[in-house]
Amino acid sequence: MAYVKPMVGKDGTVTSHRVKWRLGGARDGAWQSERFGGDEAGAEAADIFCRAVNEAGQQWPSGWVKGRGFIDPAAEEPAEDRFRFEAYARAMFEVKTGIQDQYRRDCVRDLERYVFPTFGNCDVRSVEHFNHDTVQAWVRRFEQTMVHVGRAPKNGQPKMRPMSPKTIRNLHGLLSAVLQKAVQSEPPLRDRNPCALTSLPRTDDDGAEGGEDIEFLTPDEMAGLISCMERRSDQMLTIVKYGTGIRWGEVSALAPECLVDWATDKPKIRVKRAWKKDGKGGYKIGPPKSKRGRRTVRVSTAVVDAIEELGGEDNDRPGRLFFTGDQNGNRLHYSTFYDRWQRAVHTAKAAGLLPSHKSPTPHDAPGRPCGG
């Protein structure tokens, strides 16, 4: 069986990941190896390749060229480096307009981690390098890839799950965007985009994003969970979030300026703020992730009462946060709230207020349990 061996330098750091196996799986088979980078992306690429070798019966996977990836050995060599996929994709995102810098960095990160290890040295013009079979094989590898849930624990083994269909579709969309640019180039570099022919996993194959079903709570179960929260601010945050259905980044950015028609019998919340990465390791207030995200939500009496307890309308400080992480009014980190949420879930189960088989998270879709 093929296996991955981290190669460690004199200073103790991993310099590369090497996949090794005996050709054909025989004891006397010639040793074969392929090397990948020493970083996390290299480790993931090595794991994907190792699986491919095992599936191929300890042979080199069909279409794989040593040191280059899924390429037909008979295909012509790329003529100019600028048409190599990695160089072409980097140049595309460097000059792309209409996107935020953080999104640009996220795209390049995903390209480096998931796309370049296979297609980085391929020619964007080549129908041998980019066709239905090579793209479909790449997608299939991800369907068989296991990723850990959340951050890896400091001690013990992480909880693993298959890569979600949504993530696979996003990565495929990234590859497709680069090849589509080649199709639309002047003059065109390709006749068509092979990604249009790919069969992708359905996003509803495994329920909710991440392979876990959404937990819907009854009004009584939600009230019981809220009663087990130690902080009054956490109780009100939960009432507002589950009463409106807005995302974490939006509810944690709510401020008095978001209140609309507050003194009438039809109060609303205008979702126009959200926490976003600032590209420097921190966060900043910005608009929601899309135009559709900027919306107005009718709210219940329970939500109004919670907002009023937090101070309600405030013309003197319209931008102050309703939910903060400290007394200085700084951002409330999701991980901080999540830890307290989990304690409340545990307490509610122990008290019989929440069924033992239900494990809701702050991200689960609300059922308007806190209406009034």
C-alpha positions, -999 to +999 in steps of 0.1 A: +000+000+000+012+035-008+019+057+022+029+093+029+063+100+046+071+135+059+107+144+052+123+163+081+153+186+078+181+190+102+162+217+121+133+194+127+109+211+102+091+191+075+107+200+041+085+178+019+059+150+019+069+119-001+044+093-013+062+058-016+050+024-028+062-007-046+051-009-082+022-032-085+021-039-048+045-068-051+071-073-024+099-073-051+083-044-070+105-014-077+101+014-053+083+044-066+079+079-051+064+113-057+073+144-037+050+173-026+056+204-006+063+205+031+034+228+040-002+220+047-011+222+011+016+198+002+004+173+029-031+174+015-019+170-021+002+140-010-027+124+007-049+128-024-022+113-046-016+085-022-053+075-024-051+076-062-021+052-062-039+028-040-070+029-062-048+023-093-035-009-078-001+005-068+004+019-103+009+055-114-025+070-118-037+073-153-027+107-168-002+115-140+033+127-150+059+125-122+067+159-108+040+176-129+005+162-121-024+150-142-009+155-177-009+133-208+028+124-213+021+127-251+008+162-249+029+190-263+050+210-239+037+245-230+054+270-252+054+300-229+054+301-191+027+328-190+002+302-203+010+278-175-021+275-153-004+288-121+011+319-137-021+326-157-044+323-126-021+344-104-020+372-131-058+370-134-065+375-098-038+402-094-056+425-119-092+414-112-115+443-102-148+445-084-137+421-056-125+428-020-088+422-012-097+395+014-117+376-013-087+379-037-064+364-010-089+336-002-090+326-039-053+325-043-050+305-010-075+279-023-057+278-057-024+271-039-039+245-017-062+226-040-057+235-076-020+242-083-008+208-070-026+191-099-029+217-126-002+243-118+021+233-146-005+226-172-011+248-203-044+266-202-046+262-240-042+225-240-072+202-245-050+173-233-043+190-200-078+203-195-107+182-206-137+164-192-116+134-179-089+153-162-113+177-145-137+149-135-108+129-120-097+160-100-133+164-086-135+127-078-103+129-056-120+156-035-151+134-031-128+109-014-109+134+007-115+136+044-111+169+062-112+176+100-142+194+115-132+228+129-097+234+142-076+204+149-074+197+187-042+201+206-046+166+220-062+136+204-075+129+169-096+154+151-132+146+141-131+138+103-157+141+076-158+140+038-152+173+020-186+189+016-203+191-018-205+229-014-167+231-009-161+209-039-184+231-060-166+262-049-132+248-058-145+236-092-160+271-097-125+286-091-109+263-117-138+271-141-134+309-137-097+307-148-104+285-178-134+307-188-111+336-189-089+317-214-120+310-235-129+347-235-094+360-241-086+381-272-077+361-292-093+331-275-069+306-260-095+278-258-126+269-278-146+259-247-145+255-210-143+217-200-157+225-165-191+230-181-192+192-186-183+182-151-208+162-130-207+177-095-219+163-062-253+176-051-252+201-023-281+183-006-263+149-006-253+152+030-279+176+045-265+208+058-231+222+050-204+202+067-224+169+066-244+176+097-282+180+097-298+212+109-314+210+143-348+226+146-359+233+181-395+237+194-403+270+212-402+252+245-368+236+238-354+270+227-368+287+259-352+259+279-318+264+263-320+302+267-328+297+304-296+278+309-274+306+295-255+323+324-252+357+307-282+378+301-265+393+270-261+357+255-298+351+261-308+383+242-284+376+214-300+341+210-334+356+210-325+381+183-306+356+161-332+329+163-360+355+159-346+370+128-325+343+111-296+366+104-260+353+102-235+354+130-214+381+114-245+402+110-261+398+144-228+405+162-225+437+142-260+450+150-262+486+161-289+512+168-285+526+133-300+492+120-334+499+137-362+509+113-396+522+122-388+512+158-414+533+175-442+520+152-463+489+153-442+475+125-406+476+137-378+463+115-341+456+115-321+467+084-293+442+079-266+465+064-236+457+086-214+427+091-180+418+104-155+411+077-118+402+076-096+433+071-067+414+055-044+421+084-055+394+107-083+414+122-119+424+115-138+455+104-174+465+099-186+464+063-217+456+042-231+421+041-214+396+017-238+404-012-264+429-024-291+404-015-277+403+020-286+439+025-322+434+036-349+445+060-364+420+085-397+423+103-392+415+140-414+401+168-422+415+202-397+392+218-369+406+196-380+442+202-380+436+240-344+421+238-331+451+217-348+475+241-332+459+271-299+465+253-306+502+250-327+503+218-325+534+197-295+557+204-291+588+184-260+598+202-242+565+194-259+550+164-229+528+156-224+512+190-226+474+191-254+457+209-234+426+215-197+430+226-169+408+238-159+431+267-167+463+285-148+483+260-174+475+233-151+453+211-162+426+187-177+394+203-157+365+189-178+335+177-156+311+195-162+329+228-199+328+224-198+292+211-181+279+243-208+294+264-235+281+240-221+246+244-222+248+282-258+259+280-267+229+257-250+205+281-269+220+311-302+220+292-298+183+283-289+174+319-320+192+332-343+175+306-350+207+288-334+196+256-336+160+241-303+142+243-303+135+206-303+172+196-271+191+194-279+226+180-253+251+171-256+289+168-256+285+130-286+262+128-316+277+109-342+292+132-378+283+134-389+316+148-390+301+183-389+333+202-419+350+186-443+372+204 
